[in-house]
C-alpha cells in the first residue's frame, strides 16, 4: 500500500489544463489587489504574476488556454 505519485501528478495536470482560464483570472485578480495596496512594488507584483502564469501554462500542457502571449495582466 503506497501513494501513487504519478497518478496524483496526472490528476493535478488534468485539473490545471481544465481550469487554467479560471486560475489565470485568479492570478490577475490577486495581482490587481496587490497592486492597489502595494503600488510601489508594481514591478515585482507584475513579475510574480507573469512567472505564475508561465508556470501554469507549462504545467497545464503548453499554454493553449487563455491569456496573452507574454503572460502579463490583461
N, CA, C and O atoms as CSV, one atom per row, in Angstrom:
chain,resi,resn,atom,element,x,y,z
A,1,UNK,N,N,0.849,-1.177,0.000
A,1,UNK,CA,C,0.000,0.000,0.000
A,1,UNK,C,C,0.893,1.239,0.000
A,1,UNK,O,O,1.682,1.445,0.923
A,2,UNK,N,N,0.767,2.042,-1.018
A,2,UNK,CA,C,1.593,3.234,-1.114
A,2,UNK,C,C,0.881,4.323,-1.894
A,2,UNK,O,O,-0.212,4.130,-2.426
A,3,UNK,N,N,1.515,5.433,-1.942
A,3,UNK,CA,C,0.967,6.573,-2.660
A,3,UNK,C,C,1.468,6.528,-4.103
A,3,UNK,O,O,2.667,6.393,-4.346
A,4,UNK,N,N,0.559,6.642,-5.041
A,4,UNK,CA,C,0.915,6.638,-6.456
A,4,UNK,C,C,1.096,8.094,-6.899
A,4,UNK,O,O,0.135,8.761,-7.282
A,5,UNK,N,N,2.326,8.568,-6.839
A,5,UNK,CA,C,2.603,9.960,-7.155
A,5,UNK,C,C,2.386,10.268,-8.637
A,5,UNK,O,O,2.038,11.396,-8.983
A,6,UNK,N,N,2.583,9.301,-9.502
A,6,UNK,CA,C,2.329,9.527,-10.923
A,6,UNK,C,C,0.848,9.800,-11.164
A,6,UNK,O,O,0.496,10.654,-11.979
A,7,UNK,N,N,-0.004,9.090,-10.471
A,7,UNK,CA,C,-1.438,9.294,-10.616
A,7,UNK,C,C,-1.841,10.673,-10.074
A,7,UNK,O,O,-2.665,11.358,-10.680
A,8,UNK,N,N,-1.274,11.075,-8.957
A,8,UNK,CA,C,-1.555,12.391,-8.381
A,8,UNK,C,C,-1.088,13.485,-9.338
A,8,UNK,O,O,-1.801,14.463,-9.560
A,9,UNK,N,N,0.096,13.321,-9.899
A,9,UNK,CA,C,0.640,14.297,-10.849
A,9,UNK,C,C,-0.264,14.402,-12.076
A,9,UNK,O,O,-0.547,15.506,-12.543
A,10,UNK,N,N,-0.715,13.270,-12.598
A,10,UNK,CA,C,-1.602,13.270,-13.770
A,10,UNK,C,C,-2.915,13.991,-13.460
A,10,UNK,O,O,-3.399,14.782,-14.270
A,11,UNK,N,N,-3.479,13.722,-12.307
A,11,UNK,CA,C,-4.737,14.381,-11.924
A,11,UNK,C,C,-4.555,15.885,-11.751
A,11,UNK,O,O,-5.423,16.668,-12.138
A,12,UNK,N,N,-3.425,16.288,-11.170
A,12,UNK,CA,C,-3.166,17.718,-10.980
A,12,UNK,C,C,-3.014,18.418,-12.330
A,12,UNK,O,O,-3.566,19.501,-12.528
A,13,UNK,N,N,-2.269,17.811,-13.263
A,13,UNK,CA,C,-2.110,18.404,-14.592
A,13,UNK,C,C,-3.440,18.477,-15.320
A,13,UNK,O,O,-3.718,19.456,-16.011
A,14,UNK,N,N,-4.257,17.457,-15.171
A,14,UNK,CA,C,-5.577,17.453,-15.801
A,14,UNK,C,C,-6.438,18.585,-15.248
A,14,UNK,O,O,-7.111,19.285,-16.005
A,15,UNK,N,N,-6.416,18.763,-13.935
A,15,UNK,CA,C,-7.182,19.843,-13.314
A,15,UNK,C,C,-6.672,21.209,-13.759
A,15,UNK,O,O,-7.466,22.115,-14.009
A,16,UNK,N,N,-5.357,21.362,-13.859
A,16,UNK,CA,C,-4.773,22.621,-14.326
A,16,UNK,C,C,-5.200,22.924,-15.749
A,16,UNK,O,O,-5.572,24.055,-16.059
A,17,UNK,N,N,-5.150,21.930,-16.613
A,17,UNK,CA,C,-5.495,22.181,-18.012
A,17,UNK,C,C,-6.968,22.496,-18.176
A,17,UNK,O,O,-7.329,23.315,-19.021
A,18,UNK,N,N,-7.823,21.870,-17.392
A,18,UNK,CA,C,-9.264,22.126,-17.496
A,18,UNK,C,C,-9.659,23.469,-16.898
A,18,UNK,O,O,-10.670,24.044,-17.301
A,19,UNK,N,N,-8.890,23.980,-15.953
A,19,UNK,CA,C,-9.269,25.197,-15.236
A,19,UNK,C,C,-8.251,26.323,-15.368
A,19,UNK,O,O,-8.273,27.263,-14.574
A,20,UNK,N,N,-7.368,26.251,-16.344
A,20,UNK,CA,C,-6.300,27.241,-16.433
A,20,UNK,C,C,-6.837,28.656,-16.651
A,20,UNK,O,O,-6.251,29.616,-16.152
A,21,UNK,N,N,-7.920,28.798,-17.373
A,21,UNK,CA,C,-8.502,30.128,-17.577
A,21,UNK,C,C,-8.964,30.742,-16.268
A,21,UNK,O,O,-8.720,31.922,-16.015
A,22,UNK,N,N,-9.620,29.962,-15.446
A,22,UNK,CA,C,-10.079,30.447,-14.143
A,22,UNK,C,C,-8.902,30.755,-13.228
A,22,UNK,O,O,-8.934,31.726,-12.472
A,23,UNK,N,N,-7.875,29.935,-13.297
A,23,UNK,CA,C,-6.698,30.159,-12.468
A,23,UNK,C,C,-6.000,31.450,-12.887
A,23,UNK,O,O,-5.559,32.224,-12.037
A,24,UNK,N,N,-5.899,31.682,-14.203
A,24,UNK,CA,C,-5.298,32.929,-14.688
A,24,UNK,C,C,-6.111,34.137,-14.237
A,24,UNK,O,O,-5.542,35.166,-13.872
A,25,UNK,N,N,-7.425,34.021,-14.259
A,25,UNK,CA,C,-8.267,35.119,-13.775
A,25,UNK,C,C,-8.001,35.384,-12.301
A,25,UNK,O,O,-7.967,36.537,-11.872
A,26,UNK,N,N,-7.813,34.328,-11.528
A,26,UNK,CA,C,-7.495,34.481,-10.110
A,26,UNK,C,C,-6.152,35.151,-9.898
A,26,UNK,O,O,-5.998,35.979,-9.001
A,27,UNK,N,N,-5.177,34.791,-10.725
A,27,UNK,CA,C,-3.856,35.429,-10.644
A,27,UNK,C,C,-3.991,36.917,-10.955
A,27,UNK,O,O,-3.415,37.757,-10.263
A,28,UNK,N,N,-4.761,37.241,-12.009
A,28,UNK,CA,C,-4.969,38.643,-12.372
A,28,UNK,C,C,-5.672,39.416,-11.256
A,28,UNK,O,O,-5.309,40.552,-10.950
A,29,UNK,N,N,-6.673,38.792,-10.657
A,29,UNK,CA,C,-7.422,39.445,-9.575
A,29,UNK,C,C,-6.524,39.691,-8.357
A,29,UNK,O,O,-6.551,40.768,-7.762
A,30,UNK,N,N,-5.740,38.690,-8.000
A,30,UNK,CA,C,-4.829,38.838,-6.862
A,30,UNK,C,C,-3.765,39.884,-7.156
A,30,UNK,O,O,-3.399,40.671,-6.282
A,31,UNK,N,N,-3.271,39.892,-8.385
A,31,UNK,CA,C,-2.272,40.864,-8.793
A,31,UNK,C,C,-2.831,42.284,-8.716
A,31,UNK,O,O,-2.157,43.198,-8.241
A,32,UNK,N,N,-4.062,42.463,-9.183
A,32,UNK,CA,C,-4.705,43.777,-9.122
A,32,UNK,C,C,-4.892,44.254,-7.687
A,32,UNK,O,O,-4.671,45.425,-7.380
A,33,UNK,N,N,-5.300,43.341,-6.816
A,33,UNK,CA,C,-5.482,43.701,-5.407
A,33,UNK,C,C,-4.147,44.087,-4.774
A,33,UNK,O,O,-4.064,45.052,-4.014
A,34,UNK,N,N,-3.113,43.327,-5.094
A,34,UNK,CA,C,-1.790,43.622,-4.537
A,34,UNK,C,C,-1.262,44.957,-5.065
A,34,UNK,O,O,-0.658,45.731,-4.322
A,35,UNK,N,N,-1.494,45.221,-6.355
A,35,UNK,CA,C,-1.028,46.490,-6.936
A,35,UNK,C,C,-1.744,47.679,-6.292
A,35,UNK,O,O,-1.133,48.724,-6.070
A,36,UNK,N,N,-3.044,47.520,-5.991
A,36,UNK,CA,C,-3.772,48.631,-5.392
A,36,UNK,C,C,-3.312,48.899,-3.962
A,36,UNK,O,O,-3.382,50.030,-3.481
A,37,UNK,N,N,-2.849,47.864,-3.296
A,37,UNK,CA,C,-2.405,48.036,-1.916
A,37,UNK,C,C,-0.916,48.375,-1.818
A,37,UNK,O,O,-0.507,49.140,-0.945
A,38,UNK,N,N,-0.125,47.815,-2.697
A,38,UNK,CA,C,1.329,47.998,-2.655
A,38,UNK,C,C,1.828,48.537,-3.994
A,38,UNK,O,O,2.694,47.930,-4.623
A,39,UNK,N,N,1.295,49.653,-4.423
A,39,UNK,CA,C,1.592,50.227,-5.731
A,39,UNK,C,C,3.064,50.449,-6.010
A,39,UNK,O,O,3.498,50.361,-7.158
A,40,UNK,N,N,3.843,50.738,-4.969
A,40,UNK,CA,C,5.272,50.978,-5.171
A,40,UNK,C,C,5.997,49.720,-5.619
A,40,UNK,O,O,7.091,49.800,-6.178
A,41,UNK,N,N,5.404,48.571,-5.382
A,41,UNK,CA,C,6.019,47.288,-5.732
A,41,UNK,C,C,5.408,46.702,-7.008
A,41,UNK,O,O,5.486,45.494,-7.229
A,42,UNK,N,N,4.804,47.543,-7.845
A,42,UNK,CA,C,4.084,47.076,-9.033
A,42,UNK,C,C,4.960,46.221,-9.944
A,42,UNK,O,O,4.483,45.224,-10.486
A,43,UNK,N,N,6.197,46.578,-10.121
A,43,UNK,CA,C,7.094,45.804,-10.980
A,43,UNK,C,C,7.299,44.392,-10.465
A,43,UNK,O,O,7.286,43.437,-11.241
A,44,UNK,N,N,7.488,44.255,-9.165
A,44,UNK,CA,C,7.678,42.937,-8.570
A,44,UNK,C,C,6.393,42.111,-8.634
A,44,UNK,O,O,6.430,40.902,-8.862
A,45,UNK,N,N,5.265,42.777,-8.432
A,45,UNK,CA,C,3.973,42.095,-8.493
A,45,UNK,C,C,3.716,41.588,-9.910
A,45,UNK,O,O,3.279,40.453,-10.100
A,46,UNK,N,N,3.988,42.433,-10.900
A,46,UNK,CA,C,3.796,42.026,-12.292
A,46,UNK,C,C,4.723,40.871,-12.655
A,46,UNK,O,O,4.322,39.951,-13.368
A,47,UNK,N,N,5.944,40.917,-12.173
A,47,UNK,CA,C,6.903,39.852,-12.446
A,47,UNK,C,C,6.431,38.528,-11.838
A,47,UNK,O,O,6.496,37.484,-12.488
A,48,UNK,N,N,5.967,38.574,-10.617
A,48,UNK,CA,C,5.482,37.364,-9.951
A,48,UNK,C,C,4.247,36.817,-10.668
A,48,UNK,O,O,4.104,35.605,-10.828
A,49,UNK,N,N,3.371,37.702,-11.091
A,49,UNK,CA,C,2.177,37.290,-11.821
A,49,UNK,C,C,2.554,36.626,-13.138
A,49,UNK,O,O,1.998,35.587,-13.493
A,50,UNK,N,N,3.478,37.208,-13.848
A,50,UNK,CA,C,3.937,36.667,-15.130
A,50,UNK,C,C,4.567,35.284,-14.927
A,50,UNK,O,O,4.307,34.363,-15.701
A,51,UNK,N,N,5.387,35.142,-13.895
A,51,UNK,CA,C,6.030,33.860,-13.620
A,51,UNK,C,C,5.010,32.795,-13.223
A,51,UNK,O,O,5.135,31.635,-13.615
A,52,UNK,N,N,4.007,33.187,-12.450
A,52,UNK,CA,C,2.961,32.240,-12.058
A,52,UNK,C,C,2.197,31.749,-13.282
A,52,UNK,O,O,1.877,30.565,-13.384
A,53,UNK,N,N,1.904,32.655,-14.210
A,53,UNK,CA,C,1.190,32.259,-15.429
A,53,UNK,C,C,2.056,31.377,-16.316
A,53,UNK,O,O,1.557,30.431,-16.924
A,54,UNK,N,N,3.341,31.675,-16.394
A,54,UNK,CA,C,4.246,30.836,-17.184
A,54,UNK,C,C,4.299,29.424,-16.618
A,54,UNK,O,O,4.270,28.448,-17.367
A,55,UNK,N,N,4.376,29.317,-15.306
A,55,UNK,CA,C,4.411,28.011,-14.663
A,55,UNK,C,C,3.088,27.280,-14.881
A,55,UNK,O,O,3.070,26.073,-15.123
A,56,UNK,N,N,1.996,28.010,-14.795
A,56,UNK,CA,C,0.680,27.412,-15.028
A,56,UNK,C,C,0.610,26.840,-16.436
A,56,UNK,O,O,0.197,25.695,-16.625
A,57,UNK,N,N,1.008,27.627,-17.416
A,57,UNK,CA,C,0.956,27.171,-18.809
A,57,UNK,C,C,1.866,25.968,-19.042
A,57,UNK,O,O,1.505,25.030,-19.752
A,58,UNK,N,N,3.043,26.007,-18.439
A,58,UNK,CA,C,3.984,24.897,-18.591
A,58,UNK,C,C,3.402,23.616,-18.006
A,58,UNK,O,O,3.476,22.556,-18.628
A,59,UNK,N,N,2.830,23.710,-16.826
A,59,UNK,CA,C,2.312,22.529,-16.151
A,59,UNK,C,C,0.942,22.101,-16.638
A,59,UNK,O,O,0.512,20.976,-16.381
A,60,UNK,N,N,0.251,22.990,-17.341
A,60,UNK,CA,C,-1.060,22.645,-17.862
A,60,UNK,C,C,-0.952,22.040,-19.258
A,60,UNK,O,O,-1.958,21.592,-19.808
A,61,UNK,N,N,0.225,22.016,-19.831
A,61,UNK,CA,C,0.385,21.361,-21.107
A,61,UNK,C,C,0.743,22.273,-22.254
A,61,UNK,O,O,0.407,21.960,-23.396
A,62,UNK,N,N,1.410,23.386,-22.008
A,62,UNK,CA,C,1.953,24.158,-23.103
A,62,UNK,C,C,1.281,25.460,-23.401
A,62,UNK,O,O,1.627,26.092,-24.400
A,63,UNK,N,N,0.341,25.907,-22.605
A,63,UNK,CA,C,-0.216,27.238,-22.775
A,63,UNK,C,C,-1.249,27.378,-23.859
A,63,UNK,O,O,-1.325,28.433,-24.488
A,64,UNK,N,N,-2.049,26.363,-24.108
A,64,UNK,CA,C,-3.080,26.501,-25.112
A,64,UNK,C,C,-4.265,27.311,-24.614
A,64,UNK,O,O,-5.126,27.685,-25.410
A,65,UNK,N,N,-4.331,27.586,-23.339
A,65,UNK,CA,C,-5.518,28.205,-22.760
A,65,UNK,C,C,-5.288,29.654,-22.404
A,65,UNK,O,O,-4.322,29.991,-21.719
A,66,UNK,N,N,-6.194,30.529,-22.879
A,66,UNK,CA,C,-6.321,31.914,-22.447
A,66,UNK,C,C,-5.042,32.688,-22.236
A,66,UNK,O,O,-3.939,32.158,-22.372
A,67,UNK,N,N,-5.215,33.980,-21.895
A,67,UNK,CA,C,-4.081,34.822,-21.567
A,67,UNK,C,C,-3.434,35.409,-22.787
A,67,UNK,O,O,-3.743,35.029,-23.916
A,68,UNK,N,N,-2.532,36.340,-22.556
A,68,UNK,CA,C,-1.808,36.931,-23.660
A,68,UNK,C,C,-0.490,36.196,-23.868
A,68,UNK,O,O,-0.136,35.334,-23.064
A,69,UNK,N,N,0.227,36.513,-24.907
A,69,UNK,CA,C,1.436,35.797,-25.256
A,69,UNK,C,C,2.546,35.958,-24.237
A,69,UNK,O,O,3.344,35.039,-24.052
A,70,UNK,N,N,2.620,37.104,-23.570
A,70,UNK,CA,C,3.709,37.346,-22.634
A,70,UNK,C,C,3.344,37.003,-21.201
A,70,UNK,O,O,4.203,37.064,-20.321
A,71,UNK,N,N,2.095,36.646,-20.945
A,71,UNK,CA,C,1.706,36.243,-19.603
A,71,UNK,C,C,1.438,37.400,-18.667
A,71,UNK,O,O,1.240,37.186,-17.471
A,72,UNK,N,N,1.427,38.623,-19.177
A,72,UNK,CA,C,1.172,39.769,-18.329
A,72,UNK,C,C,-0.300,39.951,-18.046
A,72,UNK,O,O,-1.130,39.285,-18.665
A,73,UNK,N,N,-0.647,40.834,-17.127
A,73,UNK,CA,C,-2.058,41.079,-16.831
A,73,UNK,C,C,-2.774,41.587,-18.063
A,73,UNK,O,O,-2.213,42.325,-18.874
A,74,UNK,N,N,-4.005,41.185,-18.186
A,74,UNK,CA,C,-4.809,41.614,-19.340
A,74,UNK,C,C,-5.471,42.924,-19.084
A,74,UNK,O,O,-6.185,43.434,-19.948
